[in-house]
Amino acid sequence: MSGRDAMVFGLLGLGVSIELVACLGVAAMHDVYDRLHYVAPSVLGALLIVAAVWVREGPSMISLKATLLGAFLLIASPALAHGTARAARLSERGDWRAQVGDEIEVEEP
Amino acid sequence: MNEWQIAAAVLIAALVPCGWVCLRASFAEGVVGVQLAGTLAALALLVLAEGEARQPFADLAVVLAVLSFAGTLVFLRFLERQR
């Protein structure tokens, strides 16, 4: 096994392991906000898998597509996490901003 | 099976807990499950394309990621209106 193969194995294994941790975390938590915290590591796992493709293939068309996928996930995933938390709070309370009873210091408008 | 196909199989198996969350938890928590499932499915398609040495299949992964993002946004709109 060459050094490059070992690096591919390492990156791929680490990426898939992080995806598994994210998946188990989402399944194990009991609240929408707790579950949301475990979606974030999935982007890190995706970037490691993209890196594994790059190390194996070098600059090629599939590496370019993998990079495109990784970049899209890097941008879209935090936006979706924010949107999900905002939508969950809106459906719970009708307003996403902090209220007086939340034990958070609220600035008067 | 090579290592890429094994990785794809693990990623596809990881969809099962996401489906379980969608089925058993509340609507908001199900949206989180759908969000993670979209990422996992796109990565599984990318890894399968690499494992099968069929580069055009990677297009499916990119398209799925974009469509999954749009689909989740629609579910979020429904969630916002649900009170």
N, CA and C atoms of all chains as a GROMACS GRO file, in nm:
protein
  576
    1MET      N    1   0.085  -0.120   0.000
    1MET     CA    2   0.000   0.000   0.000
    1MET      C    3   0.088   0.125   0.000
    2SER      N    4   0.066   0.209  -0.096
    2SER     CA    5   0.148   0.331  -0.104
    2SER      C    6   0.100   0.434  -0.003
    3GLY      N    7   0.180   0.537   0.013
    3GLY     CA    8   0.141   0.645   0.106
    3GLY      C    9   0.014   0.714   0.062
    4ARG      N   10  -0.003   0.725  -0.070
    4ARG     CA   11  -0.124   0.791  -0.120
    4ARG      C   12  -0.249   0.709  -0.088
    5ASP      N   13  -0.238   0.576  -0.104
    5ASP     CA   14  -0.352   0.490  -0.071
    5ASP      C   15  -0.387   0.500   0.077
    6ALA      N   16  -0.283   0.503   0.160
    6ALA     CA   17  -0.308   0.514   0.304
    6ALA      C   18  -0.380   0.646   0.337
    7MET      N   19  -0.339   0.751   0.267
    7MET     CA   20  -0.405   0.880   0.291
    7MET      C   21  -0.551   0.877   0.245
    8VAL      N   22  -0.576   0.810   0.132
    8VAL     CA   23  -0.714   0.798   0.083
    8VAL      C   24  -0.798   0.719   0.184
    9PHE      N   25  -0.742   0.607   0.233
    9PHE     CA   26  -0.815   0.526   0.333
    9PHE      C   27  -0.846   0.610   0.456
   10GLY      N   28  -0.744   0.681   0.503
   10GLY     CA   29  -0.762   0.762   0.624
   10GLY      C   30  -0.868   0.869   0.608
   11LEU      N   31  -0.858   0.944   0.498
   11LEU     CA   32  -0.955   1.053   0.477
   11LEU      C   33  -1.096   0.999   0.459
   12LEU      N   34  -1.108   0.891   0.380
   12LEU     CA   35  -1.241   0.833   0.354
   12LEU      C   36  -1.300   0.776   0.483
   13GLY      N   37  -1.217   0.702   0.558
   13GLY     CA   38  -1.267   0.643   0.683
   13GLY      C   39  -1.308   0.749   0.784
   14LEU      N   40  -1.225   0.853   0.795
   14LEU     CA   41  -1.257   0.960   0.889
   14LEU      C   42  -1.385   1.033   0.847
   15GLY      N   43  -1.396   1.060   0.717
   15GLY     CA   44  -1.516   1.129   0.668
   15GLY      C   45  -1.642   1.050   0.694
   16VAL      N   46  -1.639   0.921   0.662
   16VAL     CA   47  -1.758   0.836   0.683
   16VAL      C   48  -1.787   0.824   0.833
   17SER      N   49  -1.682   0.814   0.915
   17SER     CA   50  -1.704   0.804   1.060
   17SER      C   51  -1.773   0.930   1.114
   18ILE      N   52  -1.729   1.045   1.066
   18ILE     CA   53  -1.793   1.170   1.113
   18ILE      C   54  -1.939   1.174   1.069
   19GLU      N   55  -1.966   1.127   0.947
   19GLU     CA   56  -2.106   1.121   0.903
   19GLU      C   57  -2.188   1.029   0.994
   20LEU      N   58  -2.128   0.917   1.034
   20LEU     CA   59  -2.200   0.824   1.124
   20LEU      C   60  -2.227   0.888   1.260
   21VAL      N   61  -2.127   0.961   1.311
   21VAL     CA   62  -2.147   1.029   1.440
   21VAL      C   63  -2.259   1.131   1.428
   22ALA      N   64  -2.259   1.208   1.318
   22ALA     CA   65  -2.365   1.307   1.298
   22ALA      C   66  -2.501   1.239   1.293
   23CYS      N   67  -2.507   1.126   1.223
   23CYS     CA   68  -2.633   1.055   1.208
   23CYS      C   69  -2.682   1.001   1.342
   24LEU      N   70  -2.591   0.939   1.418
   24LEU     CA   71  -2.631   0.885   1.548
   24LEU      C   72  -2.670   0.998   1.644
   25GLY      N   73  -2.600   1.110   1.636
   25GLY     CA   74  -2.635   1.224   1.721
   25GLY      C   75  -2.774   1.276   1.691
   26VAL      N   76  -2.806   1.288   1.563
   26VAL     CA   77  -2.940   1.334   1.526
   26VAL      C   78  -3.045   1.236   1.577
   27ALA      N   79  -3.015   1.107   1.568
   27ALA     CA   80  -3.113   1.007   1.613
   27ALA      C   81  -3.126   1.004   1.765
   28ALA      N   82  -3.018   1.034   1.837
   28ALA     CA   83  -3.018   1.014   1.982
   28ALA      C   84  -3.074   1.133   2.060
   29MET      N   85  -3.063   1.252   2.005
   29MET     CA   86  -3.107   1.370   2.080
   29MET      C   87  -3.260   1.377   2.088
   30HIS      N   88  -3.310   1.463   2.177
   30HIS     CA   89  -3.454   1.464   2.203
   30HIS      C   90  -3.520   1.597   2.172
   31ASP      N   91  -3.447   1.690   2.114
   31ASP     CA   92  -3.503   1.823   2.091
   31ASP      C   93  -3.453   1.871   1.954
   32VAL      N   94  -3.533   1.953   1.887
   32VAL     CA   95  -3.495   1.996   1.752
   32VAL      C   96  -3.365   2.075   1.753
   33TYR      N   97  -3.344   2.157   1.856
   33TYR     CA   98  -3.221   2.238   1.862
   33TYR      C   99  -3.099   2.149   1.892
   34ASP      N  100  -3.117   2.048   1.979
   34ASP     CA  101  -3.008   1.955   2.007
   34ASP      C  102  -2.973   1.875   1.882
   35ARG      N  103  -3.076   1.832   1.811
   35ARG     CA  104  -3.050   1.754   1.689
   35ARG      C  105  -2.976   1.839   1.586
   36LEU      N  106  -3.011   1.967   1.578
   36LEU     CA  107  -2.949   2.056   1.478
   36LEU      C  108  -2.798   2.065   1.498
   37HIS      N  109  -2.752   2.058   1.625
   37HIS     CA  110  -2.609   2.068   1.650
   37HIS      C  111  -2.531   1.957   1.581
   38TYR      N  112  -2.596   1.841   1.562
   38TYR     CA  113  -2.525   1.728   1.504
   38TYR      C  114  -2.528   1.727   1.352
   39VAL      N  115  -2.600   1.821   1.291
   39VAL     CA  116  -2.597   1.830   1.145
   39VAL      C  117  -2.468   1.898   1.099
   40ALA      N  118  -2.414   1.989   1.180
   40ALA     CA  119  -2.295   2.064   1.140
   40ALA      C  120  -2.174   1.975   1.109
   41PRO      N  121  -2.143   1.869   1.190
   41PRO     CA  122  -2.026   1.788   1.156
   41PRO      C  123  -2.036   1.717   1.022
   42SER      N  124  -2.159   1.702   0.969
   42SER     CA  125  -2.172   1.632   0.841
   42SER      C  126  -2.099   1.707   0.729
   43VAL      N  127  -2.089   1.840   0.743
   43VAL     CA  128  -2.016   1.916   0.640
   43VAL      C  129  -1.867   1.885   0.647
   44LEU      N  130  -1.815   1.872   0.770
   44LEU     CA  131  -1.674   1.837   0.785
   44LEU      C  132  -1.646   1.700   0.725
   45GLY      N  133  -1.736   1.604   0.750
   45GLY     CA  134  -1.720   1.471   0.690
   45GLY      C  135  -1.723   1.478   0.539
   46ALA      N  136  -1.813   1.562   0.485
   46ALA     CA  137  -1.822   1.577   0.340
   46ALA      C  138  -1.691   1.632   0.284
   47LEU      N  139  -1.632   1.730   0.353
   47LEU     CA  140  -1.507   1.788   0.304
   47LEU      C  141  -1.393   1.685   0.306
   48LEU      N  142  -1.393   1.598   0.407
   48LEU     CA  143  -1.290   1.494   0.413
   48LEU      C  144  -1.306   1.394   0.299
   49ILE      N  145  -1.432   1.360   0.268
   49ILE     CA  146  -1.457   1.267   0.156
   49ILE      C  147  -1.415   1.332   0.023
   50VAL      N  148  -1.444   1.462   0.009
   50VAL     CA  149  -1.400   1.534  -0.111
   50VAL      C  150  -1.247   1.533  -0.120
   51ALA      N  151  -1.181   1.552  -0.005
   51ALA     CA  152  -1.035   1.548  -0.004
   51ALA      C  153  -0.983   1.411  -0.044
   52ALA      N  154  -1.054   1.304  -0.002
   52ALA     CA  155  -1.013   1.168  -0.041
   52ALA      C  156  -1.023   1.151  -0.192
   53VAL      N  157  -1.130   1.205  -0.252
   53VAL     CA  158  -1.143   1.197  -0.398
   53VAL      C  159  -1.028   1.272  -0.466
   54TRP      N  160  -0.994   1.389  -0.411
   54TRP     CA  161  -0.884   1.469  -0.470
   54TRP      C  162  -0.752   1.393  -0.462
   55VAL      N  163  -0.725   1.331  -0.346
   55VAL     CA  164  -0.597   1.261  -0.330
   55VAL      C  165  -0.590   1.143  -0.424
   56ARG      N  166  -0.702   1.074  -0.445
   56ARG     CA  167  -0.699   0.955  -0.531
   56ARG      C  168  -0.690   0.992  -0.679
   57GLU      N  169  -0.769   1.092  -0.721
   57GLU     CA  170  -0.783   1.122  -0.863
   57GLU      C  171  -0.693   1.236  -0.911
   58GLY      N  172  -0.651   1.324  -0.822
   58GLY     CA  173  -0.580   1.442  -0.867
   58GLY      C  174  -0.675   1.537  -0.937
   59PRO      N  175  -0.622   1.635  -1.010
   59PRO     CA  176  -0.712   1.727  -1.080
   59PRO      C  177  -0.782   1.657  -1.197
   60SER      N  178  -0.910   1.633  -1.182
   60SER     CA  179  -0.988   1.566  -1.287
   60SER      C  180  -1.131   1.615  -1.278
   61MET      N  181  -1.216   1.563  -1.367
   61MET     CA  182  -1.355   1.610  -1.370
   61MET      C  183  -1.430   1.570  -1.243
   62ILE      N  184  -1.409   1.448  -1.196
   62ILE     CA  185  -1.482   1.405  -1.075
   62ILE      C  186  -1.433   1.482  -0.952
   63SER      N  187  -1.306   1.520  -0.952
   63SER     CA  188  -1.257   1.602  -0.840
   63SER      C  189  -1.323   1.739  -0.843
   64LEU      N  190  -1.340   1.791  -0.965
   64LEU     CA  191  -1.407   1.922  -0.978
   64LEU      C  192  -1.551   1.914  -0.929
   65LYS      N  193  -1.621   1.806  -0.967
   65LYS     CA  194  -1.760   1.790  -0.922
   65LYS      C  195  -1.766   1.770  -0.771
   66ALA      N  196  -1.672   1.695  -0.718
   66ALA     CA  197  -1.668   1.674  -0.573
   66ALA      C  198  -1.644   1.806  -0.501
   67THR      N  199  -1.555   1.888  -0.556
   67THR     CA  200  -1.528   2.019  -0.497
   67THR      C  201  -1.653   2.106  -0.501
   68LEU      N  202  -1.723   2.100  -0.614
   68LEU     CA  203  -1.847   2.177  -0.627
   68LEU      C  204  -1.948   2.134  -0.521
   69LEU      N  205  -1.959   2.002  -0.503
   69LEU     CA  206  -2.051   1.950  -0.402
   69LEU      C  207  -2.009   1.995  -0.261
   70GLY      N  208  -1.880   1.984  -0.232
   70GLY     CA  209  -1.833   2.025  -0.099
   70GLY      C  210  -1.855   2.173  -0.074
   71ALA      N  211  -1.828   2.256  -0.176
   71ALA     CA  212  -1.846   2.400  -0.160
   71ALA      C  213  -1.993   2.434  -0.140
   72PHE      N  214  -2.080   2.365  -0.215
   72PHE     CA  215  -2.224   2.391  -0.199
   72PHE      C  216  -2.270   2.352  -0.059
   73LEU      N  217  -2.226   2.235  -0.012
   73LEU     CA  218  -2.268   2.193   0.123
   73LEU      C  219  -2.214   2.288   0.229
   74LEU      N  220  -2.092   2.338   0.207
   74LEU     CA  221  -2.030   2.430   0.303
   74LEU      C  222  -2.112   2.558   0.316
   75ILE      N  223  -2.172   2.602   0.205
   75ILE     CA  224  -2.252   2.725   0.209
   75ILE      C  225  -2.395   2.696   0.252
   76ALA      N  226  -2.454   2.587   0.198
   76ALA     CA  227  -2.596   2.563   0.219
   76ALA      C  228  -2.629   2.510   0.358
   77SER      N  229  -2.540   2.429   0.415
   77SER     CA  230  -2.575   2.362   0.539
   77SER      C  231  -2.592   2.460   0.657
   78PRO      N  232  -2.500   2.556   0.677
   78PRO     CA  233  -2.525   2.653   0.785
   78PRO      C  234  -2.650   2.737   0.762
   79ALA      N  235  -2.675   2.770   0.635
   79ALA     CA  236  -2.795   2.849   0.606
   79ALA      C  237  -2.920   2.770   0.641
   80LEU      N  238  -2.920   2.641   0.608
   80LEU     CA  239  -3.036   2.557   0.640
   80LEU      C  240  -3.051   2.539   0.790
   81ALA      N  241  -2.937   2.524   0.860
   81ALA     CA  242  -2.945   2.508   1.006
   81ALA      C  243  -3.006   2.632   1.069
   82HIS      N  244  -2.961   2.749   1.022
   82HIS     CA  245  -3.018   2.874   1.074
   82HIS      C  246  -3.168   2.882   1.042
   83GLY      N  247  -3.202   2.849   0.918
   83GLY     CA  248  -3.343   2.855   0.878
   83GLY      C  249  -3.429   2.758   0.957
   84THR      N  250  -3.375   2.639   0.986
   84THR     CA  251  -3.452   2.541   1.062
   84THR      C  252  -3.476   2.589   1.205
   85ALA      N  253  -3.370   2.642   1.268
   85ALA     CA  254  -3.387   2.692   1.406
   85ALA      C  255  -3.487   2.807   1.409
   86ARG      N  256  -3.477   2.895   1.309
   86ARG     CA  257  -3.568   3.010   1.304
   86ARG      C  258  -3.713   2.964   1.283
   87ALA      N  259  -3.731   2.867   1.191
   87ALA     CA  260  -3.866   2.819   1.163
   87ALA      C  261  -3.924   2.745   1.284
   88ALA      N  262  -3.839   2.668   1.354
   88ALA     CA  263  -3.887   2.595   1.472
   88ALA      C  264  -3.931   2.695   1.581
   89ARG      N  265  -3.853   2.800   1.598
   89ARG     CA  266  -3.888   2.899   1.701
   89ARG      C  267  -4.014   2.976   1.662
   90LEU      N  268  -4.026   3.006   1.531
   90LEU     CA  269  -4.147   3.074   1.484
   90LEU      C  270  -4.271   2.988   1.508
   91SER      N  271  -4.259   2.858   1.481
   91SER     CA  272  -4.376   2.772   1.499
   91SER      C  273  -4.408   2.753   1.647
   92GLU      N  274  -4.306   2.764   1.735
   92GLU     CA  275  -4.330   2.749   1.878
   92GLU      C  276  -4.390   2.875   1.940
   93ARG      N  277  -4.331   2.991   1.905
   93ARG     CA  278  -4.363   3.114   1.978
   93ARG      C  279  -4.425   3.223   1.892
   94GLY      N  280  -4.421   3.208   1.760
   94GLY     CA  281  -4.478   3.312   1.675
   94GLY      C  282  -4.382   3.423   1.642
   95ASP      N  283  -4.267   3.429   1.710
   95ASP     CA  284  -4.167   3.531   1.682
   95ASP      C  285  -4.030   3.470   1.712
   96TRP      N  286  -3.932   3.492   1.624
   96TRP     CA  287  -3.802   3.429   1.644
   96TRP      C  288  -3.714   3.509   1.738
   97ARG      N  289  -3.750   3.635   1.766
   97ARG     CA  290  -3.663   3.718   1.850
   97ARG      C  291  -3.682   3.685   1.998
   98ALA      N  292  -3.582   3.722   2.079
   98ALA     CA  293  -3.588   3.695   2.222
   98ALA      C  294  -3.702   3.775   2.284
   99GLN      N  295  -3.774   3.709   2.375
   99GLN     CA  296  -3.885   3.774   2.444
   99GLN      C  297  -3.844   3.808   2.587
  100VAL      N  298  -3.927   3.884   2.654
  100VAL     CA  299  -3.894   3.932   2.788
  100VAL      C  300  -3.880   3.815   2.886
  101GLY      N  301  -3.962   3.712   2.873
  101GLY     CA  302  -3.960   3.601   2.968
  101GLY      C  303  -3.851   3.497   2.942
  102ASP      N  304  -3.762   3.519   2.844
  102ASP     CA  305  -3.663   3.419   2.806
  102ASP      C  306  -3.535   3.422   2.890
  103GLU      N  307  -3.529   3.506   2.992
  103GLU     CA  308  -3.408   3.524   3.073
  103GLU      C  309  -3.290   3.568   2.989
  104ILE      N  310  -3.318   3.643   2.883
  104ILE     CA  311  -3.214   3.703   2.800
  104ILE      C  312  -3.237   3.854   2.805
  105GLU      N  313  -3.128   3.927   2.812
  105GLU     CA  314  -3.142   4.072   2.818
  105GLU      C  315  -3.191   4.123   2.682
  106VAL      N  316  -3.310   4.183   2.681
  106VAL     CA  317  -3.372   4.228   2.556
  106VAL      C  318  -3.362   4.379   2.548
  107GLU      N  319  -3.308   4.428   2.434
  107GLU     CA  320  -3.300   4.573   2.415
  107GLU      C  321  -3.437   4.626   2.375
  108GLU      N  322  -3.474   4.736   2.436
  108GLU     CA  323  -3.601   4.799   2.398
  108GLU      C  324  -3.582   4.870   2.264
  109PRO      N  325  -3.677   4.858   2.173
  109PRO     CA  326  -3.664   4.926   2.043
  109PRO      C  327  -3.676   5.078   2.056
  110MET      N  328  -1.587  -0.609  -0.317
  110MET     CA  329  -1.618  -0.467  -0.294
  110MET      C  330  -1.491  -0.389  -0.261
  111ASN      N  331  -1.473  -0.276  -0.324
  111ASN     CA  332  -1.359  -0.194  -0.287
  111ASN      C  333  -1.398  -0.098  -0.173
  112GLU      N  334  -1.302  -0.019  -0.127
  112GLU     CA  335  -1.328   0.064  -0.009
  112GLU      C  336  -1.433   0.172  -0.034
  113TRP      N  337  -1.443   0.216  -0.158
  113TRP     CA  338  -1.541   0.319  -0.189
  113TRP      C  339  -1.683   0.264  -0.184
  114GLN      N  340  -1.697   0.140  -0.233
  114GLN     CA  341  -1.830   0.078  -0.228
  114GLN      C  342  -1.872   0.049  -0.084
  115ILE      N  343  -1.776   0.010  -0.001
  115ILE     CA  344  -1.807  -0.013   0.141
  115ILE      C  345  -1.849   0.119   0.206
  116ALA      N  346  -1.775   0.226   0.174
  116ALA     CA  347  -1.811   0.357   0.230
  116ALA      C  348  -1.951   0.398   0.185
  117ALA      N  349  -1.983   0.372   0.059
  117ALA     CA  350  -2.117   0.405   0.009
  117ALA      C  351  -2.224   0.325   0.082
  118ALA      N  352  -2.195   0.197   0.107
  118ALA     CA  353  -2.292   0.113   0.179
  118ALA      C  354  -2.314   0.165   0.320
  119VAL      N  355  -2.206   0.208   0.386
  119VAL     CA  356  -2.220   0.263   0.522
  119VAL      C  357  -2.303   0.392   0.519
  120LEU      N  358  -2.275   0.478   0.420
  120LEU     CA  359  -2.350   0.604   0.411
  120LEU      C  360  -2.498   0.579   0.384
  121ILE      N  361  -2.527   0.479   0.299
  121ILE     CA  362  -2.668   0.447   0.271
  121ILE      C  363  -2.734   0.389   0.396
  122ALA      N  364  -2.660   0.306   0.470
  122ALA     CA  365  -2.715   0.251   0.595
  122ALA      C  366  -2.742   0.362   0.696
  123ALA      N  367  -2.662   0.469   0.691
  123ALA     CA  368  -2.682   0.580   0.784
  123ALA      C  369  -2.811   0.657   0.755
  124LEU      N  370  -2.872   0.631   0.640
  124LEU     CA  371  -3.001   0.696   0.610
  124LEU      C  372  -3.113   0.641   0.699
  125VAL      N  373  -3.094   0.518   0.750
  125VAL     CA  374  -3.202   0.454   0.828
  125VAL      C  375  -3.236   0.534   0.955
  126PRO      N  376  -3.136   0.574   1.038
  126PRO     CA  377  -3.172   0.655   1.155
  126PRO      C  378  -3.240   0.787   1.118
  127CYS      N  379  -3.199   0.847   1.005
  127CYS     CA  380  -3.264   0.972   0.961
  127CYS      C  381  -3.411   0.945   0.930
  128GLY      N  382  -3.438   0.834   0.862
  128GLY     CA  383  -3.577   0.798   0.833
  128GLY      C  384  -3.655   0.772   0.960
  129TRP      N  385  -3.587   0.710   1.057
  129TRP     CA  386  -3.654   0.683   1.185
  129TRP      C  387  -3.692   0.814   1.254
  130VAL      N  388  -3.603   0.912   1.251
  130VAL     CA  389  -3.633   1.043   1.310
  130VAL      C  390  -3.751   1.108   1.237
  131CYS      N  391  -3.752   1.099   1.104
  131CYS     CA  392  -3.862   1.157   1.026
  131CYS      C  393  -3.995   1.092   1.062
  132LEU      N  394  -3.992   0.960   1.086
  132LEU     CA  395  -4.117   0.888   1.112
  132LEU      C  396  -4.167   0.912   1.254
  133ARG      N  397  -4.076   0.912   1.353
  133ARG     CA  398  -4.118   0.905   1.492
  133ARG      C  399  -4.119   1.040   1.564
  134ALA      N  400  -4.038   1.136   1.519
  134ALA     CA  401  -4.026   1.262   1.593
  134ALA      C  402  -4.124   1.366   1.537
  135SER      N  403  -4.116   1.487   1.592
  135SER     CA  404  -4.208   1.593   1.548
  135SER      C  405  -4.170   1.642   1.408
  136PHE      N  406  -4.256   1.730   1.355
  136PHE     CA  407  -4.232   1.782   1.220
  136PHE      C  408  -4.098   1.856   1.212
  137ALA      N  409  -4.071   1.943   1.309
  137ALA     CA  410  -3.947   2.020   1.307
  137ALA      C  411  -3.825   1.928   1.314
  138GLU      N  412  -3.832   1.824   1.398
  138GLU     CA  413  -3.720   1.732   1.408
  138GLU      C  414  -3.707   1.648   1.282
  139GLY      N  415  -3.819   1.618   1.219
  139GLY     CA  416  -3.815   1.546   1.092
  139GLY      C  417  -3.745   1.625   0.983
  140VAL      N  418  -3.763   1.759   0.985
  140VAL     CA  419  -3.694   1.843   0.887
  140VAL      C  420  -3.543   1.833   0.906
  141VAL      N  421  -3.499   1.824   1.032
  141VAL     CA  422  -3.356   1.806   1.058
  141VAL      C  423  -3.308   1.673   1.000
  142GLY      N  424  -3.390   1.568   1.018
  142GLY     CA  425  -3.355   1.439   0.961
  142GLY      C  426  -3.346   1.443   0.809
  143VAL      N  427  -3.440   1.514   0.746
  143VAL     CA  428  -3.437   1.527   0.599
  143VAL      C  429  -3.311   1.601   0.554
  144GLN      N  430  -3.275   1.704   0.631
  144GLN     CA  431  -3.157   1.783   0.597
  144GLN      C  432  -3.030   1.696   0.597
  145LEU      N  433  -3.015   1.616   0.702
  145LEU     CA  434  -2.897   1.530   0.710
  145LEU      C  435  -2.904   1.420   0.605
  146ALA      N  436  -3.024   1.367   0.580
  146ALA     CA  437  -3.038   1.260   0.481
  146ALA      C  438  -2.999   1.310   0.342
  147GLY      N  439  -3.030   1.435   0.309
  147GLY     CA  440  -2.990   1.491   0.180
  147GLY      C  441  -2.839   1.493   0.164
  148THR      N  442  -2.770   1.536   0.269
  148THR     CA  443  -2.623   1.538   0.265
  148THR      C  444  -2.567   1.397   0.250
  149LEU      N  445  -2.621   1.304   0.329
  149LEU     CA  446  -2.571   1.165   0.325
  149LEU      C  447  -2.594   1.101   0.187
  150ALA      N  448  -2.712   1.125   0.130
  150ALA     CA  449  -2.743   1.064   0.001
  150ALA      C  450  -2.654   1.121  -0.109
  151ALA      N  451  -2.630   1.253  -0.105
  151ALA     CA  452  -2.543   1.314  -0.206
  151ALA      C  453  -2.401   1.258  -0.195
  152LEU      N  454  -2.352   1.244  -0.072
  152LEU     CA  455  -2.217   1.188  -0.053
  152LEU      C  456  -2.211   1.043  -0.096
  153ALA      N  457  -2.318   0.967  -0.068
  153ALA     CA  458  -2.320   0.826  -0.110
  153ALA      C  459  -2.312   0.815  -0.262
  154LEU      N  460  -2.382   0.904  -0.333
  154LEU     CA  461  -2.377   0.901  -0.479
  154LEU      C  462  -2.237   0.937  -0.530
  155LEU      N  463  -2.173   1.036  -0.465
  155LEU     CA  464  -2.038   1.074  -0.506
  155LEU      C  465  -1.940   0.958  -0.485
  156VAL      N  466  -1.951   0.894  -0.369
  156VAL     CA  467  -1.860   0.784  -0.337
  156VAL      C  468  -1.885   0.665  -0.430
  157LEU      N  469  -2.012   0.640  -0.462
  157LEU     CA  470  -2.045   0.532  -0.556
  157LEU      C  471  -1.986   0.561  -0.694
  158ALA      N  472  -1.997   0.688  -0.738
  158ALA     CA  473  -1.941   0.725  -0.869
  158ALA      C  474  -1.791   0.699  -0.872
  159GLU      N  475  -1.724   0.731  -0.762
  159GLU     CA  476  -1.580   0.708  -0.756
  159GLU      C  477  -1.549   0.557  -0.750
  160GLY      N  478  -1.630   0.484  -0.672
  160GLY     CA  479  -1.606   0.340  -0.657
  160GLY      C  480  -1.631   0.263  -0.784
  161GLU      N  481  -1.728   0.307  -0.863
  161GLU     CA  482  -1.760   0.238  -0.987
  161GLU      C  483  -1.681   0.292  -1.105
  162ALA      N  484  -1.597   0.394  -1.080
  162ALA     CA  485  -1.518   0.459  -1.186
  162ALA      C  486  -1.608   0.513  -1.297
  163ARG      N  487  -1.719   0.568  -1.261
  163ARG     CA  488  -1.810   0.630  -1.359
  163ARG      C  489  -1.828   0.776  -1.320
  164GLN      N  490  -1.745   0.860  -1.379
  164GLN     CA  491  -1.744   1.000  -1.339
  164GLN      C  492  -1.876   1.074  -1.364
  165PRO      N  493  -1.949   1.045  -1.472
  165PRO     CA  494  -2.075   1.120  -1.493
  165PRO      C  495  -2.175   1.102  -1.380
  166PHE      N  496  -2.166   0.990  -1.305
  166PHE     CA  497  -2.261   0.969  -1.197
  166PHE      C  498  -2.246   1.075  -1.086
  167ALA      N  499  -2.130   1.140  -1.082
  167ALA     CA  500  -2.111   1.242  -0.980
  167ALA      C  501  -2.202   1.362  -1.002
  168ASP      N  502  -2.249   1.379  -1.127
  168ASP     CA  503  -2.347   1.486  -1.153
  168ASP      C  504  -2.472   1.468  -1.068
  169LEU      N  505  -2.512   1.340  -1.051
  169LEU     CA  506  -2.632   1.312  -0.971
  169LEU      C  507  -2.616   1.364  -0.829
  170ALA      N  508  -2.495   1.350  -0.775
  170ALA     CA  509  -2.471   1.396  -0.638
  170ALA      C  510  -2.489   1.547  -0.628
  171VAL      N  511  -2.434   1.619  -0.725
  171VAL     CA  512  -2.444   1.766  -0.722
  171VAL      C  513  -2.591   1.809  -0.737
  172VAL      N  514  -2.660   1.746  -0.832
  172VAL     CA  515  -2.801   1.781  -0.854
  172VAL      C  516  -2.886   1.748  -0.730
  173LEU      N  517  -2.859   1.632  -0.670
  173LEU     CA  518  -2.935   1.594  -0.550
  173LEU      C  519  -2.912   1.693  -0.436
  174ALA      N  520  -2.787   1.739  -0.419
  174ALA     CA  521  -2.758   1.834  -0.311
  174ALA      C  522  -2.838   1.962  -0.332
  175VAL      N  523  -2.843   2.011  -0.456
  175VAL     CA  524  -2.915   2.136  -0.483
  175VAL      C  525  -3.066   2.117  -0.462
  176LEU      N  526  -3.119   2.006  -0.515
  176LEU     CA  527  -3.263   1.981  -0.501
  176LEU      C  528  -3.302   1.956  -0.355
  177SER      N  529  -3.214   1.889  -0.283
  177SER     CA  530  -3.242   1.863  -0.141
  177SER      C  531  -3.246   1.994  -0.063
  178PHE      N  532  -3.155   2.087  -0.097
  178PHE     CA  533  -3.156   2.219  -0.033
  178PHE      C  534  -3.289   2.290  -0.061
  179ALA      N  535  -3.331   2.289  -0.187
  179ALA     CA  536  -3.458   2.356  -0.222
  179ALA      C  537  -3.576   2.289  -0.153
  180GLY      N  538  -3.575   2.157  -0.149
  180GLY     CA  539  -3.685   2.085  -0.085
  180GLY      C  540  -3.694   2.114   0.063
  181THR      N  541  -3.579   2.120   0.128
  181THR     CA  542  -3.580   2.150   0.272
  181THR      C  543  -3.631   2.291   0.297
  182LEU      N  544  -3.597   2.385   0.207
  182LEU     CA  545  -3.649   2.522   0.223
  182LEU      C  546  -3.802   2.524   0.217
  183VAL      N  547  -3.858   2.441   0.130
  183VAL     CA  548  -4.004   2.435   0.120
  183VAL      C  549  -4.063   2.381   0.252
  184PHE      N  550  -4.001   2.275   0.306
  184PHE     CA  551  -4.049   2.221   0.435
  184PHE      C  552  -4.036   2.326   0.546
  185LEU      N  553  -3.931   2.407   0.539
  185LEU     CA  554  -3.913   2.511   0.641
  185LEU      C  555  -4.025   2.614   0.632
  186ARG      N  556  -4.066   2.646   0.511
  186ARG     CA  557  -4.177   2.741   0.494
  186ARG      C  558  -4.304   2.685   0.556
  187PHE      N  559  -4.329   2.556   0.533
  187PHE     CA  560  -4.446   2.492   0.596
  187PHE      C  561  -4.433   2.494   0.748
  188LEU      N  562  -4.312   2.470   0.798
  188LEU     CA  563  -4.291   2.467   0.942
  188LEU      C  564  -4.317   2.604   1.005
  189GLU      N  565  -4.274   2.709   0.934
  189GLU     CA  566  -4.296   2.845   0.986
  189GLU      C  567  -4.444   2.876   1.002
  190ARG      N  568  -4.524   2.824   0.909
  190ARG     CA  569  -4.668   2.854   0.912
  190ARG      C  570  -4.742   2.768   1.011
  191GLN      N  571  -4.680   2.660   1.058
  191GLN     CA  572  -4.749   2.566   1.148
  191GLN      C  573  -4.745   2.619   1.291
  192ARG      N  574  -4.859   2.641   1.347
  192ARG     CA  575  -4.864   2.688   1.487
  192ARG      C  576  -4.969   2.609   1.563
   0.00000   0.00000   0.00000
